[in-house]
């Protein structure tokens, strides 16, 4: 089967490689000419325009968008609509807001094209491990694209599925990433508590490896943490600055709208925001209030 990929960053390139290894034809477009040249060198075809991308795929075409969420997705769709033919399918494999996805689905369908949303997890490890795919959209295009999903997933029968109508794939991926926030926060807090117990001289790297086998908290995330501690046990040279790409915020907002209590995910998001505050005003306010009502010492800068 053939697939066009727009966006040849690390993840897009690895997806192309995995598809090529499974015998599928891949045509990739990126504004970075070095990326397209590398794709061609590796046995697929890299092109430097959307017109070339479309021309090198047979109808009905399938084009996978791997660009940042928001305006870049809308601009890419608008550019493709004038180039594609009825029955062609656009797949958004990025982290789009599911509400935007539902809007885009209605818009694209009105032009005679198909639109599928695919929440994609696996990051830089997807080439080796396969990608977890949470797919939303109409049944017909999803069924037609099944060979692509099977090739990208960990196995043809595991790690992927059609979870529901348009927007559902990105909704499930949003919640998936919200859960990820909470897991990461719990691990980080636990390791911080152990590090602070200095009289015990705990070896955090050793403990991470112990937990990898038999423990109820073992996970792939813990495996990655253990590997990271092997390379940098003291986290030397790192700043306490944790960005967020949006999915955690959206999960918290959905929980509020649905009257669902989600304190762990919410607090993990707040902690990420706080990591970016240097000498933050909030903590200084608390310090001065403690000094005012209880005469507690106020630490001066």
N, C-alpha and C positions, 0 to 999 in steps of 0.2 A: 504494500500500500504506500501511497505518497503523502507526505506532510510538508507544509511550509511552516517555518518557524521565524517569527519576527522578534528579534532581541537575542543576540548571541553573547550574553554575559555568561558567567561560569555555569549557571544552571541550564540556560538554553543550549549552550554548547554540549554539556553532558547529556542532555536529553537527545540531542541529535546523534551523539555517539552511540547511545543505547539503542536507538531505533535502527541505526545503520547496522549494528551487530546482529539485530534481529531480522535483517534482510529488507528493511523498508527504505524507500527512497526519501531523502531529506533535501529540501532546498531552503537555505537560510539567508535572511536579510538582516543587515545591521549597518548603521552609519559608519561604524568602525571598519575600515577596509582591511586592517590586519586580521580582524576576527573572521571576516568572510574569506580571506585568503587561506587562513588556517583551516577553516572548515573544508575548503576544496582540497587542500593538501591531505586532509585526513580521510578523503574518500567520498564526501558528500559534495554538494554544490553550494557555494556561497555567491550571492549576487549583491549588487549595490543599488538596486532600485526595486520598489514594489511592483513596477511593471514587469521587470525581469522575473520576479518571484512568481507572479501569476502566470506568465507566459510559459514557465518551465514546469507547471503542474497540469495534469489532465483533469478535466471535469468529470464528476463533481469534485471540486477541490476542498481541501481542509487546511486551514491556516491557523496555527497556534500562536497567540500573542503572549509574549513574555516581556512586557514593559511595565514601568511603574504605574500604580493605581492612579485614578483621577483623570485629568485632562489628557495625558499621553494615550490612554486607552481610547477615549472618545476621538481624538485626532486620528489615531490609527484606523479606527473603524470607518470614519468619514472618508479617509483616503482609499480604503479597500472597497467601499460600496460602489464606487464608479468603475472598478476594475473587475469585480467578480460577476459570476453568472448565477441565474436562479438555481437553487439547489446546493450551492456551495456553502460551506460551514466555516464560521469563525469561532474559535475556541479561546476563551480568556483563561489562561492558566496562572494568572497572577493573583495578588491578594486584593481584589476589588471589593468594595462594599456591596453586599448583596442587593441593596436597594438600587444602586446604580446598575447592577447586572440585570435586574428585572426591567428597568427602563430601557436599557440597551437591547434586551431581547425583543421587546415590543417594537422598537424602532427598526431593528434589523429584519425581523419577520415581515414587516410591512413592505420591504423591498424585494421579498422573494428569497432572501437568504436565510440560513439557519444559524442559531447562536447557542453555544454550549458553554457553561461555566464549569471550570475544573479547579477546585482547591487542590493545590499541589504541595506535598510535604516531602522532604528528603534532603533539601539543600545540596551542599557540595558532595554528599555521600550517595546521591541518587544513582550515579553511573554504576557504582559497585553494588549497592544494596537494593536498588529499585526505588520507585516513588510511590508514596501513598496518595491515591487519587480519589477525591470526593467530587462526584460529577453531578451537575444539575442541568436540566434542560429537557427538551422534548425527546420522546422515546426513539423516533426514527433516526435522527442523526447520531444519537448515542450508540445505537445498535450498529450503524454503519461504521462508526469509528472504533468499535470494539477491538480490532487487531492492534490499533495504536495504543489503546489503554493497556492491553495485555502485555505489550512489549515494554512499556514504561514501568509497569507495576513490578513488585518483587517476584511475582509469578503470575501466570495467566488466570489463576483462580483465587489469588489472595492479594490483599492490600489495595483493592480498588472496588468501586461500585457506583451504580447510578442511584443516588440517594433521594432524588425527588425532582420537582419541576424547576423552572428557571429560578436562579438565585439560591437554591438549596445547597449546591456545592460550595459556593462561597460562604454561605451562612455556617455550614458545618466546619469549614476551615477556620472561620473566625472564632468559633467556640474552641476548636482544637488549639488555636494559638493562645486563647485566654487561659486554658488549662495549663499550657506550657509555661505561661507567666507564673502561675501558682507553684508548679513543680520546681521551677528554677529558684524561686524565692525561698521555698522550704529547704532545699539543699543548701543554698547560700547561708541561710540563718543557722542551720545546724552546724555547718563547718565553722562558722564564725564563733559559735559558742565553744566548740572544741578548741579552737585556736586561742581563745581568751583564757582557757584554763591552763595557764602557763606552768604551774607546779607539776602537772602530770606529763609535760613534755610529749604531747601527743603528735604522732607523725600522720598528718592528714592524708598524705599520699598513700601510706600503708593502709589506713582505714578505708579509703575509697576503694582500694583493690579488695580488701576483705569483704566489703559489702557487695561486690560484684557477683559473688557466688553464694547462693543459698538464702540471702537476705530478702525480706519482703519489700525492701526499698530498692532492690536492684532494678536497673533500667538501662536503656541505651543512653539516656542523658547522663546517668552516673558513669557509664563507660567512657563517654566523651570527657567528663569531668576528671576522671582518673588519668586519662591520657594527657590532659592539659596540665594537671599537677605534676605529672612525671617530667614535663618539659620546664615548668616554672613553679616549683613548690611554694614559693613565697609571694607569687604574683608580682614580682618585681617589675617596675617600669610601667605598670598599668594605672590608669586613673579610674576613680569610682564614678564613671559616667556611663549610664545605661540608656541607650535610645529605645524608642518604641516605634514600630512601623504602622500602628493604627488599630490592629485587630483586637488588642486588649481593651482599648478604649471603647470600640464598637460593642464588644461583648458585655462590658459593664453597662453601657447605655441600653442595650437590649434587655439585660436582666432587670434594670429599673423599669423599663416600659412594660415588662411582663410580670412585675411584682414578684420577682424571684430574688431571694437573698443570695448574693455571691460575694461574701466578705473576703475570701482568700484571694480571688482574682482581682477584686477592687483594691485591696491593700497592696498587692504586688505591683499594680499599675502605679499607685501613689508613691511607692518606694522608688520606682524608676524615675518618676518626675523629680523626686527629692534628690536623687543622685546627681542631678544637674545644677543644683543650687549651691553655690559657693558662699560660705558664711551666711546662710540663709536667714532672712528677716524673721521668719516664723519662730525659729529656735531662739533667736535673740529676744524676741518678745516674751517667750515663756520664761527665759532667764530673768528678765527684768521684773516680771510679775512675781516670780518666786522670791526675788529680793525684796519686793515691796510688801508682800503680805507676811512673809516669814522671816525676814532678815537674813535669808540665805545668801551666801557669797556669790557675787556676780563676777565671772571670769572676764577680765579685760583683754582686748586684743593687743 
